[in-house]
């Protein structure tokens, strides 16, 4: 069931999202050669807790950390580790969120470590841009398929592929609520977008084929063909005045 948020609820969510965005910005600024993914995770958790919120990924369905940190061909859900050091040339996807007063924020971005390849830059740029194409299509009165169509058509026109096994989602008092928000679709299809809906739009885009698999750790998702993948996400409110990004600092 889709839950429409009141103005009061949106105000709380905006604060949870601000904290989520601040944590993501902090972690992104700390991405450099030699740092471990566990160190980045600790930064995120400390920041979120100092803001009076709690990390909403930690212990969610058994996930052991505050942030999902995925490198190069890892699409999503990479588990931070003291043994995993970031190297120059890596692209590092960070997905995290905060819960405040019962409401969730969720966001993600892919960061470059040092000098990266031109193909990696193009992938990151295209994925980021496709997110904003999807957000622009998230208008009251439209359909969920409008968002997926906007992302998919933008990405595929540039030669990349859309991960289909994982999608965006509604968000509010639960981190994952109805509706699902695929990054592919048909314009004019799917449930109607209504004022008060809050959704997480999150393109996961591969240089190669769209196929992915989950590693034996039960969490880390990688591209089957070993190609690079990028991930960007915002929490967005549907309003009568157009889509509003909530995950901003």
Secondary structure, 3 states (H helix, E strand, C coil): CECCCCHHHHHHHHHHHHHHHHHHHHHHHCCCCCCEHHHHHHHHHHHHHHCCCEECCCCHHHCCCCEEEEECCEEECCECCCCCECCCCCEEEEEEEEEECCEEEEEEEEEECCCCCHHHHHHHHHHHHHHHHHHHCCCCCCEHHHHHHHHHHHHHCCCCEECCCCCEEECCCCCCEEEEECCCCCCCCCCECCCCCEEEECCEEECCCCCEEECCCCCCEEECCCCCEEECEEEEECCCCCCEECCCC
